[in-house]
């Protein structure tokens, strides 16, 4: 997929305020400081589209970006950052869950996971919630340039083992590095393929 245009459309404090355009939506979320904004900028080839910050928790609203006039990239708040108050963590998670429950055009949710870490309870709990609620999602391992191939393989194996204990079929995995621009074509090809399937099914 060639990203010809990426335009900010709207920031919404509530799922009910989100754009109602009848086009597929692809949402991105994960633990705070997982590299979500850097990944979005890399995917869209727009350096400042999503605001990056050294301070986790920058995204506090539901942000819609229209890509190629044909689908929305949805930047959701992060969750699970320990230095954020429990109240704010609950608010962010509630906003994410509200968006998922309210959206009728969510084609897939990209759950970002820091490849340097072993499976985190907040990620596993969120995956379980999505499974129970029938949310289509894939897992994106970020920051793969920051650890050795052996360590990456070990952490991915741990994820497979943890998920296999509860899931009959595992979600698809993607491996990315915003710094080295790795994983971009794979994710965009997946979105392109999913968009084509959505059109066929309609």
JODASUL-V597196 format. One record per helix or strand of 2 or more residues. SS is the DSSP state (H for helix, E for strand). FROM is the first residue (numbers start at 1). TO is the last residue. If there is no record, write none. Layout:
SS/FROM/TO + SS/FROM/TO
//
This chain:
E/6/12 + H/15/17 + E/24/31 + H/36/44 + E/62/67 + E/71/75 + H/86/102 + E/106/114 + H/121/132 + E/137/142 + H/144/146 + H/149/164 + E/173/175 + H/184/201
//
